[in-house]
Amino acid sequence: MQPLYKSCYEMDKRCYDEYLLTEDILMEHASMGMERYIRENFKKGSSVLIVAGVGNNGADGIVLARLLEGDYRVFLYVPFGVKSPMAKLQLSRVKRLNIEIIDEVREADIIVDAIFGAGLSRELDEKTRKLIVKLEELNGFKIACDVPTGIDIDGNPLPMAFIADVTITMGALKESLYSDMAKDFVGEVICVDLGVSYKIYIDGFSSDLYLLEQSDMKLPHRDFSKKTHKGTFGHLAVVVGEKEGAGVMSASSALRFGAGLVTVVGDLFNTELPIYLMNGLTLPKKTTAVAFGMGFGYDFEEEIVDDIIDSDLPIVLDADIFSSERVLEFLENRDREIVLTPHPREFVSLWNMTIDEPINISILQANRFNKVREFCSLFPNVTLLLKGANMIIGQDNRLFVNPYGSSNLSKGGSGDVLSGVIGSLLAQGWSGLDSAISASLALTTASNLYSGADYSMLPTDIIENLAKITKL
């Protein structure tokens, strides 16, 4: 996993103050990172349109023009002139070469957005918005320098942004690139060094937010001993209600992901259980974890609900429970391992029941990281997994973001599978945080293994693909 930072200003400042690097040196390395990407991915002679802004982000683009000139056909467009001292210096340098400085947007094989970078705090003016529209109409491969123009420090478009195929960011990874609102704009994110190694650049700078990588996924395994039985790997109880299928999908995914036993708890009227699942009306005596809420409905006065609340078993809560104030009874138990998996609307409902500062979905989506931070600070024993394009997992003062989600998962039942995978790991003795991290990565990995049309994946396809992850 890699740390994410709100801003890299302090890292840059240390490079100047302690390592005696200059702004010019850092800028040269930033542009060399973009140059290296272009040279590795596009043949010499390709055309490159670089659109440079008035400040230092624009200066990065101007340096890139100088580095590419001679091997590529470079068009430099500086639509608003230059203002910062570095931008003026870099422009004076390129004017010593034969770089073609143009006065309007033109088609090219590669389009580089170097208009505005990190730290944008105001809405784009009309001229910049019209420019972005023109750039979007071009067919070339699109690269954003540091941060796509229009994305603010919280990861929100103001009110629109450049849509990049690749964002090449400088120094360290930025929180804003991994917001749900930024996901459609950033494309692939690549981080390049700035005059010192990445390790030195971030040394001593802590973060409470980490970007998950595939290597952070830990899978259940059974090779530590041959003297095992089904009870060795836990017993998950999945409680069903009105929408029986939701619970059955959770139970199936739990058994697929390594739980030794899975019991579907509740009456089944419309669903035939797979032969590998058990059914009962109460929590089995040797239950080691519970999954509850998926498709349960709204009658939370049933006796089974009281039994679950009174239990101290590890539990994953999902879906309908977030519409009931009975969720507060779970949150009051500070000694229990609890994982919450709401989608945005459910989280808003949960938030408004627990925190005296009402929010709506718009406020949440514009401030996902901060709202997860606030909730987890009030309930430090709880592991929260906020669903979305980039799932956020929080516990106490630590946050993790899973960037591998895709539109494949935008279908009913995906969340039920996730709850089952989390429940399986809880039943096998994993902590809530470890369960949520590995389950979220397993879900996105399994969904990305699907080879059919992107609109056609079913939750059962995810469950089947959970078995293929070890073959990656």
Beta strands, then each sheet from edge to edge (+ up, - down):
strand 1: 2-3
strand 2: 47-52
strand 3: 73-77
strand 4: 100-102
strand 5: 110-114
strand 6: 141-145
strand 7: 166-170
strand 8: 188-192
strand 9: 209-211
strand 10: 235-239
strand 11: 261-265
strand 12: 278-280
strand 13: 289-292
strand 14: 315-317
strand 15: 338-340
strand 16: 382-386
strand 17: 391-395
strand 18: 398-402
sheet 1: 1+ 9- 18- 17+ 16- 15- 14- 13- 10- 11- 12-
sheet 2: 4+ 3+ 2+ 5+ 6+ 7+ 8+
end
